[in-house]
Amino acid sequence: KVNKVKFQENLNIINHRGPDNQGIYQDEDIIFGHNRLSILDTNLRSSQPMSYKHLIITYNGEIYNYLEIKNKLIKKGYKFKTTSDTEVVLMAWLEWSYKCLELFEGMFAFAIWDNKTKILFLARDKFGEKPLFWAKDNKDIIFSSELSALINLLSFKPKINKNNKANHKFIKNVIAVRMEIIKHIKPILLTT
């Protein structure tokens, strides 16, 4: 369990990533924090973490074809409260689960927590433009878009991985490099 005061301090460390708004979601299982840079929908209704039914999302990026996906979801009966692509990502996850990644054209990294199934899903775009790192700390999974905030939340002192060997993997004609720069902290692999 993460101390909320310590969590807030570390969220402030990365405030430069989104100075327009800051939000925290916490329940007995998880805590999400978000610093928002308002681009598509500057209204507070699009603040994050955003929730809908049993899903909570924190999202960074832009889905270029979000209006096309939104129209598909509207035809399926979904109703939207915002004009943000965050809400589209959340509804797309509700409709298609992880297969929604196949629809997304853009640069993104996000986390979705399903309060019903107790599953945490982390994803990045296929080119890895948006950073997302994670580490296992005892029974907890800690993730962040910046190493500085993640490292400060760990119960152990991380060390540079001197044995770092890049693992190459071909993904749709793009080479994705998986590098563990700091021991026990890994980047989220690229979506295919």
C-alpha positions in Angstrom: 0.0 0.0 0.0 1.3 3.4 -1.0 1.3 6.3 1.5 -1.0 9.0 0.0 1.2 11.9 1.2 4.3 10.3 -0.4 2.3 9.5 -3.5 1.2 13.2 -3.8 4.8 14.4 -3.3 5.9 12.2 -6.2 3.0 13.3 -8.4 4.1 16.8 -7.8 7.6 15.8 -9.0 6.2 15.2 -12.5 3.8 18.2 -12.5 5.6 19.6 -15.5 4.1 16.8 -17.6 0.6 18.3 -17.1 0.3 21.6 -15.2 -3.4 22.2 -16.1 -5.0 19.8 -13.6 -4.1 17.1 -11.1 -6.2 14.2 -9.9 -5.9 11.2 -7.7 -8.1 8.1 -7.5 -7.7 5.7 -4.6 -9.6 2.7 -3.3 -8.5 -0.3 -1.2 -6.7 -1.9 -4.1 -5.1 0.8 -6.2 -4.0 4.5 -6.4 -3.8 6.4 -9.7 -2.5 9.9 -10.0 -2.6 12.1 -13.1 -1.1 15.5 -14.1 -3.1 16.8 -17.0 -2.1 18.8 -20.0 -5.5 19.8 -21.4 -5.5 19.7 -25.2 -8.7 18.2 -26.7 -11.3 19.0 -24.0 -10.1 21.6 -21.6 -13.2 21.3 -19.4 -12.8 19.9 -15.9 -15.2 17.1 -16.8 -12.3 15.5 -18.8 -10.0 15.4 -15.7 -8.2 12.3 -14.8 -8.1 9.7 -13.5 -11.5 9.2 -15.2 -13.9 6.5 -14.3 -16.9 4.8 -15.9 -18.8 2.0 -14.3 -16.2 -0.3 -12.9 -13.2 1.1 -14.9 -10.7 3.7 -14.0 -8.2 5.2 -16.5 -5.1 7.4 -16.4 -4.0 8.2 -19.9 -1.3 10.2 -21.7 -1.2 10.9 -25.4 -3.5 11.4 -28.3 -5.5 9.0 -30.4 -5.6 10.6 -33.8 -8.6 8.6 -35.0 -10.6 8.9 -31.8 -13.6 10.6 -33.6 -13.9 7.6 -35.9 -13.8 5.2 -32.9 -16.2 7.4 -31.0 -18.7 7.2 -33.9 -18.5 3.4 -33.9 -19.2 3.3 -30.2 -22.1 5.8 -30.5 -23.6 3.4 -33.1 -23.3 0.6 -30.5 -25.3 2.8 -28.0 -22.5 4.4 -26.0 -23.1 7.9 -24.7 -20.3 10.4 -24.0 -20.1 13.2 -21.5 -16.9 14.7 -22.8 -15.2 15.5 -26.1 -11.9 14.0 -24.9 -10.1 11.0 -26.4 -9.6 9.7 -22.9 -13.3 8.8 -22.6 -13.1 7.2 -26.1 -10.2 5.0 -24.9 -12.2 4.0 -21.8 -15.3 3.1 -23.7 -13.3 1.3 -26.4 -11.8 -0.8 -23.6 -15.2 -1.5 -22.2 -16.4 -2.6 -25.6 -13.4 -4.5 -27.1 -11.0 -5.1 -24.1 -7.4 -5.3 -25.2 -8.4 -5.6 -28.8 -9.2 -1.9 -28.8 -5.4 -1.4 -29.2 -5.8 -2.6 -32.8 -8.0 0.4 -33.5 -5.9 3.1 -32.0 -3.8 5.3 -34.3 -1.7 7.7 -32.3 0.8 8.0 -29.5 -0.3 6.9 -26.0 0.4 5.2 -22.8 -2.4 4.3 -20.4 -3.4 2.3 -17.4 -6.9 0.9 -16.9 -8.0 -0.6 -13.6 -11.0 -2.9 -13.6 -12.6 -2.8 -10.2 -14.8 -5.8 -11.0 -12.1 -8.2 -12.1 -9.2 -6.6 -10.2 -7.1 -6.5 -13.3 -4.6 -3.7 -14.1 -3.9 -3.2 -17.8 -0.9 -1.1 -19.0 -0.4 -0.3 -22.7 1.7 1.9 -25.0 1.5 2.8 -28.6 3.3 0.6 -31.2 6.1 3.1 -31.7 6.7 3.7 -28.0 6.4 7.5 -28.2 4.9 7.8 -24.7 7.0 6.4 -21.9 5.6 4.0 -19.3 7.7 2.1 -16.7 6.7 -0.4 -14.1 8.3 -2.3 -11.2 7.2 -5.0 -8.8 7.7 -4.0 -5.2 6.8 -6.8 -2.8 3.1 -7.5 -3.8 2.6 -4.1 -5.4 2.9 -3.0 -9.1 4.1 0.6 -9.4 4.1 2.4 -12.7 4.8 5.9 -14.0 5.5 7.9 -17.1 8.8 9.0 -15.5 11.5 7.0 -13.7 12.0 9.7 -11.1 8.5 9.4 -9.6 8.5 5.6 -9.8 11.9 5.3 -8.1 10.8 7.4 -5.2 7.9 5.2 -4.4 9.9 1.9 -4.2 10.7 0.4 -0.9 14.1 -0.7 -2.1 17.0 1.4 -3.5 17.2 0.6 -7.3 20.6 0.1 -8.9 21.9 0.7 -12.5 21.8 -2.5 -14.4 25.4 -2.9 -15.5 24.7 -6.1 -17.3 22.1 -4.4 -19.6 21.7 -6.2 -22.8 19.2 -5.0 -25.4 16.7 -7.5 -26.4 15.5 -6.9 -29.9 12.1 -8.0 -31.1 10.6 -7.4 -34.5 7.1 -5.9 -34.3 5.5 -5.1 -37.7 8.8 -4.0 -39.3 9.7 -1.9 -36.3 12.5 -3.0 -34.0 11.5 -2.5 -30.4 14.3 -2.5 -27.9 13.5 -3.7 -24.4 16.1 -2.4 -22.0 16.2 -2.7 -18.3 18.3 0.4 -17.5 17.6 0.2 -13.8 17.4 -3.2 -12.2 13.8 -4.3 -11.6 12.3 -1.4 -13.5 11.0 -2.2 -17.0 9.4 -0.3 -19.8 6.0 -1.4 -21.0 6.6 -3.3 -24.2 5.2 -1.9 -27.4 1.7 -2.9 -28.7 1.6 -4.9 -31.9 
